[in-house]
């Protein structure tokens, strides 16, 4: 089962607002990835993080690798309608040879 | 477009049947990962192949098997299908040539077992 706790489960926001979500675990990970999934499509990689404390941006998206290596955060600034979708965090442990563990996802709904 | 292709897009079959899902990784990627996504279990890792060899197994049932061929494409075989096997099945590929092994997902195969 899933070992990553992702919150919130869903968010209803207005266009232009900022969005924050996070993922926590009791285990240490050496890689954190954030994906976005649209209905009926495969997850699309947004940001990859490889070092504790790392802060990485991709346009309006910013993600951070927690210093404890047990958590990660994703922020979306100035949301627009196309930000609608489900956002997943995924973590990889050093001994797992690439196997990813996923959070349950955060559903983002943007209203005009 | 991630560069990972999966066929078929949709598959409808009956209980007890066997199906084969196909995945072609991005050009140059040696690793293929299979994941199952269902409403109650979320995205679950099934199995990983690297350059033709099985590297890791996750929550994969004994009724399921996979292989990776010399041209690096992979197939996931699901047999004695049950209603609960209905789900989205994704493959992802990665180069795995360094520690920066980001995984890129295909569009998935939606399996419906009736």
Interface residues (C-beta under 8 A of the other chain):
Chain A: X1 X2 X30 X31 X33 X35 X40 X41 X42 X43 X44 X45 X48 X50 X88 X90 X96 X97 X98 X99 X100 X101 X102 X103 X104 X105
Chain B: X2 X4 X6 X31 X33 X35 X41 X42 X43 X44 X45 X48 X50 X55 X56 X58 X90 X94 X96 X99 X100 X101 X102 X103 X104 X105 X106 X107 X108 X110
